[in-house]
Amino acid sequence: MVWGKKTYIKKMERKHVEEMQLWGRHSDPIFFSYTMPKMNKKQKDYWYSRKTQSFTRKCFVVYNHNNRLVGYISLRNIKWVRKISELGIVFDPNFLNSGYGTDSLKSFIRYYFDVMNMKKLVLRVAEFNVRAQKCYQKCGFAVEGVHYNEFEDPNLPIFQDDSLQDYRKFFVMENRILKCRFIHMFITKDMYLKNKENYPHYPPNTCA
């Protein structure tokens, strides 16, 4: 178990998917694809197996100190020989802007480099998602580049729905594929070690 000041992290188990079904929904249509879908048992089994039953994936859940499951962190495209993987992080919309993302990610980064002994962690974040960008910057990630990548929700009516017009500048349609401008970011073990004081450790049951 990995502890932060406000959160703790543990390996995902099947039972955690049931808790995620209680999460809230995003109110802004641009974030609808980030909402945890309501699923039946078969769908939940499949979702869990996709997240965990792969040599190139690992998934963890994030709890606050009130023992409420507030998010999950995933590693995908893990290259064990090169010691690099891609980060994914999703939080219950009911607990955004609570500092849980930054807190849990900082403690996870310490675990990633010190315990898993990895060398580099990469991610991509939609350019319109300013809140997430600020979180990653606080956690020490640097920008590697900006690229158009396929958007998670291919059916987002970005060019049809006038309520989304402020976001249109971030999107293009190429060969009938909806693409969004993503900021690609990274952090290396050397970057982490140079600023290790930025990743405090909060072991449980300490008498500080």
N, C-alpha and C positions, 0 to 999 in steps of 0.2 A: 504494500500500500504506500502511496506517495502523498505526502501532506503539504498543503499550502497554508497560508494564514487564514483563508476563508473557505477552502475546499480540500477535499481529498480524492484521490484517484485510485481505482482498482480495475482489474481485468474484467471485461464484459462477460456476463453469463446470460443464458437464455431468459432467466427471470427478469432481467433488467428491461427487456423489451416491453414487458407488461407495464412497468412503471412509466416508460416513455409514452405509452398510449394516453397517459393523463396530461401530457403537455398541452399548452395553449397553441393558438394559431396566430400567425403573423397577420396584421391588419393591412399592411401595405402590399398590394398585388405583386410588386416586383420581387417580394420575398416569399411568395406563396410556395415556390418549389423547395424552400428550406423548412417548410412545416412538416413535422413527423406525420405520415399518413396513418389513418385508421385502418387496421388490418384484421382479418380473421386469423384463426390459429395457423392455417396452412401458410398464409402469407407471412406471418410473424416467424414461423420456422424457417422459411426460405430467406427472409431478410437477415435473420441471425446467422444462418449458414454462410451467406455471401460475405458477411462482415468478418467472420471468424475462422471459417474452415478453408484457409488458404495459407500456403507457405509465404506468400508475398503480402499478407495483410495481418495487422494486429489492431484490436479495438479495445478501448478503455472507457469506463464511465466516470463521470465527475459528480460528486456529491457535495452539497454545502455542509456546514457543521451542524445543521439541524436534521441531517440525514435525509435530505430531499435530493433525489436525482435531478440534476439541473442541466446536464450536457453529456456529450460523449466526444472522445478524441480518437481519430483513426489514423493509422499509418498504412499507406497503400503503395504499391509498386516498390516494395522493399527489395533492395539489392544488397544481400547480406555480405557478399564479397567486397563490394565497393563501399559498404557501410553508409548507404544513403537511402532515403525514403521520402515520400510526399505526405504532408500533413493535411488532415481534414478535421474540422471542428464544428460542432453543431450544438446550439443551446436552446433550451426551452424559452420561447418568446416571453414567458411570464417573468423570466429572471435576467433579461438583458439589462445593461446599464447598472449592474450590481457589483461589478468588479470581479465577477467569477471567472470570466474568460482570461483576463490577464493573470490573475492569481494562479489558476490551474495550469495555464500554459507555461508560466515561469517554473513551476515545480516539475512539470513534465519534461521540460527541456533539460533540467538538471538530471533527471532520471534517464533521459534519452542518451545523453553523452557520457554520464558517469557509470551508469549501470548497464545499459545496453551496449555501451562502447561504440556508438555510431560516430561517423565523421561529418555528416552534412544532413540538414533537414531543409526541404524545399516546400513551397506552397504557392498557390495562386489564389488571388482574391479579386472579385469583380471590382472594377474601378469605381462603380457607384456606391460600393459598400464602405463608406468612409469610416464608420464605427469599427469595423473589423481591421481596417488598415492601421488605425491608431493603436489598437491592441497589439498587433504584430510589431509595430515600431517600438512600443514600450518593452516588448519582449526581446528586442535586439535583432530583429530581422532586417536585412538590407534589400534594396530593390535590385533585381537582376535584369529586368526588362519589362516591356509592356507589349502584349500580343493579343490578337483576336483569337479566341478559342470558342468551340461550340458551347452554347449555353445549356445549363442543366434542364431547363424547361423549354423544349422545342416548340411548344404550343403557346408560349407567352404572346399575347396580342399586342406587342410593343408598338407596332405601326398602325394598329387599328383602334386601340383604346386611348382616348384623349386624356384619361387620368394618368397615363404613363408617359405623356409627351416630354416631361422633363428628363426622362431617362433615355430617350431615343438616341441622343448623341453618343451613347456608349455601345450601340448595336449596329450591326450590318447584316444583310441577308446575302449569303453567297451560295449559289447553286442550290437554292431552296433550303439551306441550312442556316439557322439563326446563330449568329456569333456575337459574342460580347467582348469588350476590351477588358482583359485581365492583367493585373499587375503580378508579375512573378517575383517571389522573394525567397531569400535563403538565409540560413545561419550555419556556420561551421563550428566544429569543436574548438578551433583556435579562437574564433570570435567569442564563443562562450567562456573559455578559460580566461581571456583577457578582461572580461567583465563579470567574473563569477560572483562578485558581491551583489550583482543585480538579480541573482537567483537564490534568495534565502531558503534555508531548509528549516522546516518546522516539524521535527519528529514528535509523535504523540507522547503524552504523559511526561513532558519535560517540566522541570521546576526552574524556570528562568526568573 
